[in-house]
Amino acid sequence: GFILGKVYNSRWVLERATRDHPQRVPVDKLKRLSSLMAGSMPRIENAATLEELRGIEGEAAQLYFDGFDSLILQQRESFAFNGRSRRPPMDPINALLSFAYTLLARDCAAALEGVGLDPYVGFLHRARSGRTSLALDLMEELRSVYADRFVVTCVNQKVITDKHCQKQQSGAVLLTDDGRRAFLQAWQQRKQEIIRHPFLGEKIPWGLVPYVQ
């Protein structure tokens, strides 16, 4: 269920871009990637082992990130995206994604504790000492629709600019203190935005979505 939700929402993000900005994004490319991702959903439902499920998830994630650069409509010279890099992030977009995922994981852990679930006992992410594995499971379906779209918005609306990013001698890119402050302020504002939950049909703030899930 976590991974089905992740792929469904990732497709929605790409499809949304083709509807909102048909003159500014490569519509055919994004629709092709979305269609390929749709083909993985029956395989996810029928996966027999955790390893098989992880493999299918990895393929779908690669397709999604193949189209992610097309979502950056402003500041493209400074915020070009050529694929995920972690520990450390090697470009500004990856630095923003990693920071957003850290914040989302903490929000998911707090939500789990708030409803009486143990955030350290996961299914997709197996137990590891000190890791909130169930929070990482819960956030999978929220990565693209919550964290990734937030990052894209910050860049496209110039909430974050190249002055907020600092390259280290190692090649890693980190946010400056001002960058983190601007990002956190925008994150808190986003959590207060009201959406209609597609399953419940009720209006709730974004910040309550992890609790509802």
PyMOL commands that set and color helices and strands:
alter all, ss='L'
color gray80, all
select helices_A, chain A and resi 2-20+27-45+50-66+68-71+92-114+133-156+162-164+177-192+206-212
alter helices_A, ss='H'
color red, helices_A
select strands_A, chain A and resi 165-167+173-175+194-196+203-205
alter strands_A, ss='S'
color yellow, strands_A
deselect
rebuild
show_as cartoon
